[in-house]
Amino acid sequence: MDEYRGQKVLITGGLGFIGSNLAIRLVQAGASVSIIDSLAPSCGGNTFNINPVRNDVEVTEADCCDLDLMRRLVRGKSHVFNLAGHVSHTESMKDPFNDVRMNCMGPLTALEACKLENREARVIYSGTRQAYGRPDVLPLVETHPLRPVDVNGVNKMAGEWYHIVYNRAYGMWTVSLRLVNTFGPRQLVTDARQGFVGLFIRKAIDGEEIQIFGDGQQLRGFNYVDDVVDALLIAGINEKAKGDYFNLGGPRPFTIQNFVESLLRLTGRGSFRIVPFPEENKSIDIGSVYSSWAKYNFLTNWAPRVSLDEGLAHTVEYYQRNKSHYW
Ligand SMILES: NC(=O)c1ccc[n+]([C@@H]2O[C@H](COP(=O)([O-])OP(=O)(O)OC[C@H]3O[C@@H](n4cnc5c(N)ncnc54)[C@H](O)[C@@H]3O)[C@@H](O)[C@H]2O)c1
């Protein structure tokens, strides 16, 4: 990643799970990193996340919906990783207006700031496979219709399409990657609002019972965070990705039960039980879902490199070592 040496990079949501892993990698690559993060209470932001590089990054604790502030922050930046957002599907149904603010207004403000101040900045967006909704066929490919089943999926889809529109209308370098269930160090693990992955990891480490909704046979394409960071970095340097959207995905799909069994094997503690879906989850459930990342691989050579077992081993070790900062 020599291309990032000496570059000035802004990460929105950089104290969160994926943003902080990206910030650490960029500092290691020799970039000058700035972060804007509001530490929104229902998100995964945590100042400890950037502990290894805390003296090397400039942090602005503020809301990226503030256009004047964003105009100042994007000036002179080579790259803007537009990651600030709200991950929770159930929360988006309870408070849809907050989800619009975090998943539409935030990303759009960053784009508009770049349009007004710095059209040369390369803007990389973290989209989601949730925009597809319930799949007609698997694996999901980028030509599959977008039919989100929850407010989060609708707003994240809009967030993505602002980026595509700003490329087509203003010629800006924008890319959207459609992430799948991502796991790894620095993820929020205290509750299920961010999805089941972090919560299951905490329960397995604590030796508690994990409840799997449905029958446990739903397939997912889990991505270790380092692979996602690689994909984000590539999107900022490979011209072929410009103006387009791409699926990410794990090496192969696993059932949610497989995921839990691997986790329990690693921690040597805890148990699981299959339980019926609670009503609030059932109405927005998408069944089995995993994505083909062939399009991104074809254009950029990106491929996930970390297996589920290897990624889980790093993750469990990280939380065991840093438990007090996450529990
Ligand atoms: N984690 C996943 O599995 C996953 C899957 C698909 C897409 N994504 C997307 O990746 C991005 C990062 O997700 P994450 O898992 O790191 O979540 P996270 O909650 O850990 O991080 C998001 C960060 O954004 C910040 N933030 C939110 N709104 C903000 C605002 N208006 N101004 C400033 N900061 C704000 C939060 O404080 C938080 O630190 C999100 O856009 C999410 O939709 C994540």
The ligand as an SDF file (V2000), in Angstrom:
LIG
                    3D

 44 48  0  0  0  0  0  0  0  0999 V2000
  -20.0300   -4.0660   10.5330 N   0  0  0  0  0  0  0  0  0  0  0  0
  -20.6340   -4.6290    9.5040 C   0  0  0  0  0  0  0  0  0  0  0  0
  -20.8220   -5.8600    9.4650 O   0  0  0  0  0  0  0  0  0  0  0  0
  -21.1060   -3.7770    8.3410 C   0  0  0  0  0  0  0  0  0  0  0  0
  -21.8200   -4.4040    7.3090 C   0  0  0  0  0  0  0  0  0  0  0  0
  -22.2670   -3.6190    6.2420 C   0  0  0  0  0  0  0  0  0  0  0  0
  -21.9820   -2.2630    6.2040 C   0  0  0  0  0  0  0  0  0  0  0  0
  -21.2960   -1.7040    7.2230 N   0  0  0  0  0  0  0  0  0  0  0  0
  -21.0530   -0.2470    7.1650 C   0  0  0  0  0  0  0  0  0  0  0  0
  -19.7170    0.0560    7.5320 O   0  0  0  0  0  0  0  0  0  0  0  0
  -19.6770    1.3220    8.2070 C   0  0  0  0  0  0  0  0  0  0  0  0
  -18.9290    1.1750    9.5050 C   0  0  0  0  0  0  0  0  0  0  0  0
  -19.5960    0.2200   10.3140 O   0  0  0  0  0  0  0  0  0  0  0  0
  -19.0020   -0.2820   11.7030 P   0  0  0  0  0  0  0  0  0  0  0  0
  -19.3560   -1.7050   11.8440 O   0  0  0  0  0  0  0  0  0  0  0  0
  -17.6020    0.1530   11.8410 O   0  0  0  0  0  0  0  0  0  0  0  0
  -19.9430    0.5400   12.7030 O   0  0  0  0  0  0  0  0  0  0  0  0
  -19.5730    1.3040   14.0500 P   0  0  0  0  0  0  0  0  0  0  0  0
  -20.8520    1.6170   14.7190 O   0  0  0  0  0  0  0  0  0  0  0  0
  -18.5550    0.5320   14.8280 O   0  0  0  0  0  0  0  0  0  0  0  0
  -18.8810    2.6280   13.5200 O   0  0  0  0  0  0  0  0  0  0  0  0
  -19.6240    3.6850   12.9750 C   0  0  0  0  0  0  0  0  0  0  0  0
  -19.0420    4.9770   13.5410 C   0  0  0  0  0  0  0  0  0  0  0  0
  -19.6880    6.0600   12.8810 O   0  0  0  0  0  0  0  0  0  0  0  0
  -19.8740    7.0880   13.8470 C   0  0  0  0  0  0  0  0  0  0  0  0
  -20.9510    7.9630   13.3860 N   0  0  0  0  0  0  0  0  0  0  0  0
  -22.2200    7.6170   13.0700 C   0  0  0  0  0  0  0  0  0  0  0  0
  -22.9110    8.6840   12.6440 N   0  0  0  0  0  0  0  0  0  0  0  0
  -22.0450    9.7510   12.6890 C   0  0  0  0  0  0  0  0  0  0  0  0
  -22.1570   11.1200   12.3620 C   0  0  0  0  0  0  0  0  0  0  0  0
  -23.3100   11.6440   11.9090 N   0  0  0  0  0  0  0  0  0  0  0  0
  -21.0700   11.9070   12.5000 N   0  0  0  0  0  0  0  0  0  0  0  0
  -19.8940   11.3990   12.9600 C   0  0  0  0  0  0  0  0  0  0  0  0
  -19.7400   10.0770   13.2910 N   0  0  0  0  0  0  0  0  0  0  0  0
  -20.8040    9.2760   13.1500 C   0  0  0  0  0  0  0  0  0  0  0  0
  -20.2010    6.3580   15.1350 C   0  0  0  0  0  0  0  0  0  0  0  0
  -19.9720    7.1510   16.2900 O   0  0  0  0  0  0  0  0  0  0  0  0
  -19.2800    5.1410   15.0330 C   0  0  0  0  0  0  0  0  0  0  0  0
  -18.0580    5.3800   15.6960 O   0  0  0  0  0  0  0  0  0  0  0  0
  -21.1270    1.7800    8.3710 C   0  0  0  0  0  0  0  0  0  0  0  0
  -21.4120    2.7110    7.3600 O   0  0  0  0  0  0  0  0  0  0  0  0
  -21.9190    0.4990    8.1580 C   0  0  0  0  0  0  0  0  0  0  0  0
  -23.1980    0.7280    7.6350 O   0  0  0  0  0  0  0  0  0  0  0  0
  -20.8550   -2.4150    8.3030 C   0  0  0  0  0  0  0  0  0  0  0  0
  1  2  1  0
  2  3  2  0
  2  4  1  0
  4  5  1  0
  4 44  2  0
  5  6  2  0
  6  7  1  0
  7  8  2  0
  8  9  1  0
  8 44  1  0
  9 10  1  0
  9 42  1  0
 10 11  1  0
 11 12  1  0
 11 40  1  0
 12 13  1  0
 13 14  1  0
 14 15  2  0
 14 16  1  0
 14 17  1  0
 17 18  1  0
 18 19  2  0
 18 20  1  0
 18 21  1  0
 21 22  1  0
 22 23  1  0
 23 24  1  0
 23 38  1  0
 24 25  1  0
 25 26  1  0
 25 36  1  0
 26 27  1  0
 26 35  1  0
 27 28  2  0
 28 29  1  0
 29 30  1  0
 29 35  2  0
 30 31  1  0
 30 32  2  0
 32 33  1  0
 33 34  2  0
 34 35  1  0
 36 37  1  0
 36 38  1  0
 38 39  1  0
 40 41  1  0
 40 42  1  0
 42 43  1  0
M  CHG  2   8   1  16  -1
M  END
$$$$
